[in-house]
Amino acid sequence: MDKLSERLDDLEARVAALEELCAQMNEEIQDWESYNWNYPSSMGVNIVVVDNKGDVVYYDLDHRLSYSVNNLKAFLQSATGLLYESTDFSRDGKYEILQQATIGKGIDIVIMGDGYSDRLMETFEADAANVTEQIFSVEPYRSFREYFNVYRLDLVSVNEMLSDMTNTALGTKVYGENVSYSSTIVVRKARQMFSGLGDESSKAVFLWKLGFAFSKLASERGGLGTIGESSSDNIRQLMESYGWYKNLDFTSDPTLVKWAEFIADERYAGEDIGVFEGGYGYDYGVWRPSRTSIMSGDLAAGYNAPSREAIYYRIHKLAYGADWKYDYEDFVSYDEINRTAAVSTASAARTYVSQPVEMPELKVIPMTWREALESSGK
């Protein structure tokens, strides 16, 4: 029994080392994000586990490291009988009203949890309350909080870890997430970034994704080079059919972009609204309204004026229905609380072009890692 305990301690130490390596690698690759923000998602790792006979008992190939670590932890816990399983499902499917709308028809937001076992229901209660406050911590959501109904839906997961080998209520994954409904927020126990729990960086990612899901805003990040015809056609179709992506355009003409009215409006001169190349994951061929914003991952910058307008529009349309008519001056009147006091001396017609990042030449070594290690004399 002592030997088994020692082996388990050793395995846990190895997994902890992998987690630490994952965190270090995430920090190290932040500098790459200016070149390709999608790079961390595409970086893969191979993990193979063999028993004392040399037989392969587990493998996970070419997944992101954080995803592979979760899979490995689930395998080790399952193999050693330490994987926790819920037995009390009495709370599964029950809900609580966290907030009721007092204005309009009421816009429903449902907060669900995945990876919360029976013993973590109180934790989910606290997390759901925290997420609710995160939603209404920024404008325009803060000013229109009374337009929303917020519900917490309890879902009891069999296991607490999100992986290919575990059983959770919604089956979400750390990598390859598949839930992003406009009125549903999934708080994932194994990963805090989407839930808004944790540090300011996690909150920024949450509000960035909330911009996609609820307000139908486009990402204002780049990284994938020039946008292709097929992608641009798909985006245009969503714009024309549903009115999505009001913070993105395919022209660099400041008099023709969707937010031309903001550029020409001196009341927004302090925000330096202009035409900046890059968005929807691409560096060239699409344009956004500001250099940085929540939709580019900058929490401190907040949502830019066209994005705030899109959120304002969607809130009122959902709250009052088809009879509600948008008025620019009504929005500007509300938006006074968001406009900066500084007066920009820049021209109203501003165009900025992204510059490519020079990447170092990669050296390919025509040998295996063992041969490279031997040749280095180590």
Residue pairs with C-beta under 8 A, 6 or more apart in sequence:
8 80
8 82
11 76
11 80
12 76
15 69
15 72
15 73
15 76
18 65
18 68
18 69
18 72
19 69
21 65
22 65
22 66
22 69
25 43
25 65
26 40
26 66
29 39
29 40
29 43
32 39
32 40
33 39
33 40
33 223
34 357
35 223
35 357
35 359
36 223
36 224
37 221
37 222
37 223
37 281
37 297
38 223
38 224
38 281
39 223
40 64
41 64
41 175
42 64
43 64
43 65
44 61
44 62
44 63
44 64
45 62
45 63
45 64
45 65
45 68
46 59
46 60
46 61
46 62
47 58
47 59
47 60
47 61
47 68
47 71
47 72
48 56
48 58
48 59
49 56
49 57
49 58
49 59
49 72
49 75
50 56
50 57
51 57
57 79
58 72
58 75
58 79
60 68
60 71
60 72
63 71
63 175
64 175
66 174
66 175
66 191
67 163
67 173
67 174
67 175
67 176
70 161
70 162
70 163
70 174
70 190
71 163
71 164
71 165
73 161
73 163
74 83
74 159
74 161
74 163
74 164
74 165
74 166
75 165
76 82
77 83
77 84
77 161
78 165
83 159
83 161
83 166
84 117
84 119
84 159
84 160
85 117
85 158
85 159
86 117
86 118
86 119
86 156
86 157
86 158
86 159
87 118
88 118
88 156
89 118
89 156
91 118
91 121
91 154
91 156
92 154
92 155
92 156
92 169
93 153
93 154
93 155
94 153
94 154
95 151
95 152
95 153
95 154
96 151
96 152
96 154
97 149
97 150
97 151
98 111
98 128
98 129
98 132
98 150
98 151
98 152
99 132
99 145
99 148
99 149
99 150
100 106
100 149
101 107
101 146
101 147
101 148
101 149
101 319
102 146
103 144
103 146
103 147
103 319
104 147
104 316
104 318
104 319
104 320
105 318
105 319
105 320
105 321
106 147
106 148
106 149
106 319
107 147
107 148
107 149
107 183
107 315
107 318
107 319
108 148
108 149
108 151
108 183
109 135
109 148
109 149
109 150
109 151
109 183
109 184
109 185
110 151
110 153
110 183
110 184
110 185
111 128
111 131
111 132
111 150
111 151
111 152
111 153
111 184
111 185
111 187
112 153
112 155
112 169
112 170
112 184
112 185
112 186
112 187
113 124
113 127
113 128
113 154
113 155
113 157
113 169
113 186
113 187
113 188
113 189
114 155
114 157
114 162
114 168
114 169
114 170
114 171
114 172
114 186
114 187
114 188
114 189
115 157
115 159
115 160
115 161
115 162
115 168
115 169
115 172
115 188
115 189
115 190
116 123
116 124
116 155
116 156
116 157
116 160
116 169
116 187
116 189
117 156
117 157
117 158
117 159
117 160
118 156
120 160
120 189
121 154
121 156
123 189
124 152
124 154
124 187
124 189
125 152
127 187
127 195
127 197
128 152
128 187
130 196
130 197
131 185
131 187
131 195
131 196
131 197
131 206
132 150
134 196
134 203
134 206
134 207
135 141
135 150
135 185
135 196
135 210
136 142
136 145
136 148
137 203
138 207
138 294
138 302
138 303
139 302
139 303
139 308
139 337
139 338
140 303
140 308
140 311
140 312
140 315
140 334
140 338
141 311
141 315
143 334
143 337
144 312
144 315
144 319
147 315
147 318
147 319
155 169
155 170
156 169
157 167
157 168
157 169
157 189
158 166
158 167
158 168
159 166
159 167
159 168
160 166
160 189
160 190
161 168
161 189
161 190
162 168
162 172
162 173
162 174
162 188
162 189
162 190
162 191
163 173
163 174
163 190
164 173
170 179
170 186
171 178
172 178
172 179
172 186
172 188
174 188
174 190
174 191
177 194
179 186
180 209
180 212
180 213
181 213
182 213
182 214
182 216
183 214
185 195
185 210
185 213
186 194
186 195
187 194
187 195
187 197
188 194
188 195
192 198
192 202
193 201
193 202
193 205
193 206
194 205
194 206
194 209
195 202
195 206
196 202
196 203
196 206
196 207
200 299
201 299
203 299
204 294
204 297
204 298
204 299
205 297
207 294
207 299
208 219
208 294
208 295
208 297
211 217
211 294
211 295
211 303
211 307
211 311
212 218
212 219
214 311
214 314
215 307
215 310
215 311
215 314
216 242
216 243
216 244
216 245
216 246
216 310
216 314
217 245
217 246
217 247
217 295
217 303
217 307
217 310
217 311
218 235
218 244
218 245
218 247
218 248
218 279
218 280
218 288
218 295
219 279
219 280
219 281
219 295
219 296
220 247
220 248
220 278
220 279
220 288
220 290
220 292
220 293
220 295
220 296
221 278
221 279
221 281
221 295
221 296
221 297
222 278
222 279
222 281
222 282
222 283
222 354
223 281
223 282
223 283
224 281
224 282
224 283
225 282
225 283
225 284
226 282
226 283
226 284
226 285
227 280
227 282
227 284
227 285
227 286
231 280
231 282
232 250
232 285
232 286
235 245
235 248
235 280
235 286
236 250
238 244
238 245
239 245
239 248
245 280
246 258
246 259
246 306
246 307
246 309
246 310
246 313
247 258
247 259
247 279
247 288
247 289
247 293
247 295
247 304
247 306
247 307
247 310
248 258
248 279
248 280
248 286
248 287
248 288
249 257
249 258
249 259
249 286
249 287
250 285
250 286
250 287
251 257
251 287
252 275
252 277
252 287
252 351
253 275
254 260
254 263
254 274
254 275
254 348
254 349
254 350
254 351
255 263
255 264
255 349
257 263
257 275
257 287
257 289
258 306
259 273
259 289
259 305
259 306
261 328
262 268
262 271
262 273
262 289
262 305
262 306
262 309
263 273
263 274
263 275
263 348
263 349
263 350
264 348
265 332
266 348
267 332
267 339
268 305
268 339
269 343
269 344
269 346
269 348
270 339
270 340
270 341
270 342
270 343
270 344
271 290
271 304
271 305
271 339
271 340
271 344
272 290
272 291
272 344
272 346
272 350
273 289
273 290
273 304
273 305
273 306
274 289
274 290
274 346
274 349
274 350
274 351
274 352
275 287
275 289
275 350
275 351
275 352
276 287
276 288
276 289
276 290
276 291
276 352
276 354
277 283
277 284
277 285
277 286
277 287
277 288
277 352
277 353
277 354
278 284
278 286
278 287
278 288
278 354
279 286
279 287
279 288
280 286
283 354
283 356
284 354
288 295
288 296
289 304
289 305
289 306
289 307
290 301
290 304
290 305
291 352
292 298
292 301
293 301
293 302
293 303
293 304
293 307
294 301
294 302
294 303
294 307
295 303
295 304
295 307
302 338
303 311
305 335
305 338
305 339
308 335
308 338
309 331
309 335
312 331
312 334
312 335
313 326
313 331
316 324
316 326
317 324
365 372
367 375
